[in-house]
Amino acid sequence: MQRERGDTLPFFLPIPMTDTATVFNQHVAARPASGTSLAPPPIQHVCVVGGGTAGWMTALMLATSAYGPRLKVSVLESPQVGIIGVGEGSTPWLRGFFDGLGIEESEWMPACNATYKAGITFEGWSTRPGFERYFHPFASMLDNMTMHPFVDNVHARLDGADVYAHPDRFFVAAALARQGRGPRARADFPFDVWYGYHFDATLLGQFLARKAVERGVRHLQRHVHRVQLNEAGDIASLLLDDGQALSADFFIDCTGFSSLLIGEALGTPFIPFAENLFNDAAIAMPTPLDGPIPSQTVSTALRHGWAWKIPLTTRCGNGYVYSSAHCSADEAETELRRHLGLLDADVPARHLKMRVGRMTQIWNRNCVAVGLSQGFIEPLEATALLFVQRTAAAFVNALEQGNLGPAARQRFNDEMATRFENTRDYIVAHYKTNSRTDTEYWRANADNMQLSDSLEGVLMTWLSRKPLAAGLKAGRFGAGYPIVSWYALLAGMGIFPDASEMRPPTPHEARHRLDAVDDFVARSARNFPDHRDLLAHIPPRVGDKTLQIYLW
């Protein structure tokens, strides 16, 4: 069938799966745990300062590098410093991390009270009629059958045709979330879904610690009293609270927002993102979980930020991410308690401050920052662990290539900076496109013109009613997120002409039968089990289907 104006791209665009994290996972999975490289490691001892999920994930990646036990890896964990542990959701990339290490979901998920995540529902970000909520799906092979009608309808609606263009109707993951189904299909169903997880962050850190120690990582429980530099300005050793000095060739800073090594000791400048990401504080509160276990995160817009709801097997994790410039901590806590129906309940609230932005150099001298010490983009799309995974994988890749010199360091820093900027663009787009007017917070976000050229390119292309695919594929704008994510966001927020400007569609614009789409999505969803049942009988992933997704 001849395709018209807004949908004239007859090619398939794959979701980018081969980033550094994926390369690392494939590399680990393809070699014995003892390592196969015969060359000596360019450094002998790496000290990871700080535990938690970031520290232990990094230590595991280092311990399973090609050098095996010839690379000494130590984790220095202070018994005086607590773990923030707010982020209890992940992107689908975490699946590759565990697969690469040969750790089954049936082992780690019960140990961490983990559940499956098919995507995120955004509630109340838009006030446009019919678009008050939408679901950001993780992709599925099955979406190849429904992406065409969705995109065609989006562009017809952008042209003023009154056709259905809300994303939730077109994606299997949205149906799974609505029905409380888990995103792992029956063994005889040949189509995979890209999924993430929810988990208890503290328990995950403890699980990874056990695995790392089993694989030869040395665990030291000491507090760093002072960082000692050599004459060249590199980190020479760490003076501990018992008076001993711990030396290493290379250091990984996983000390959280304090950035004890990369920031305090090496004086690396920090770039704040406050000009277009206003949120700088959060409150966390648990609530009981009764009944079915949802397979989605819910992000609900409140007066000065948004509230998260994350289902675990034993409880719900809840919280409020807000701007302290627009409301006080007490006001935010009251609003969260009202939202949760806990105004009079004796449930403790945990208040946290967030430093949103990134270091100018994530690798500086003989130190790489991983986790909150390297930077943080607020938890709206659960990217914190993704940055941990990608950063650690990129460093392991450089280490295995035997090149830790200035050129490798510059490539690493350039790559990480680009990843931060690309992720920031997608997060900022949520705030920029909101249509709430009830508080100064939301009005300021909508009016904010501090946008990158890349994000302006996405929004201008959309508003000019042109397809996004060519610009995304060419890297002119919107890199870092696949087409399905951008279309789900912009269509889900209802960024279309007003209903009063709509006209009846032409026969070509109305050519897609939505009853056929509904039937296909419904029949596909029936191949996925109830989420609670899936969690009670998690099947092995050995020999699992390889996910290859093409979204037009």
Buried (B, 14 or more C-beta within 10 A) or exposed (E): EEEBEBBEBEEEBEBEBEBBBBBBBBBBEEBEEEBEBEEEBBBEBBBBBBBBBBBBBBBBBBBBBBBBEBBBBBBBBBEEBEBBBBBBBBBBBBBBBBBBBEBBBBBBBEBBBBBBBBBBBBBBBBBBEEBBBBBBBBBBBBBBBBBBBBBBBBBBBBBBBBBBBBBBBBBBBBBBBBBBBBBBBEEEBEBBBBBBBBBBBBBBBBBBBEBBBEBBBBBBEBBBBEBBEEEEEBBBBBBBEEEEEBEBBBBBBBBBBBBBBBBBBBEBEBEEBBEBBBBBBBBBBBBEBEEEBBBBBBBBBBBBBBBBBBBBBEBBBBBBBBBBBBBEBEBBBBBBBEBBEBEEEEEEBEEBEBBBBBBEBBBBBBBBBBBBBBBBBBBBBBBBBBBBBBBBBBBBBBBBEBBBEEEBBEBBBEBBBEBBBBBBBBBBBBBBBBBBEEBBBBEBBBEBEEBBEBBBBBBEBBEEBBBBBBBBBEEBBBBBBBBBBBBBBBBBBBBBBEEEEBEEBEEBBBBBEBEEBBEBBEEBBEBBBBBBEBBEEBBEBEEBBEBEBBBB
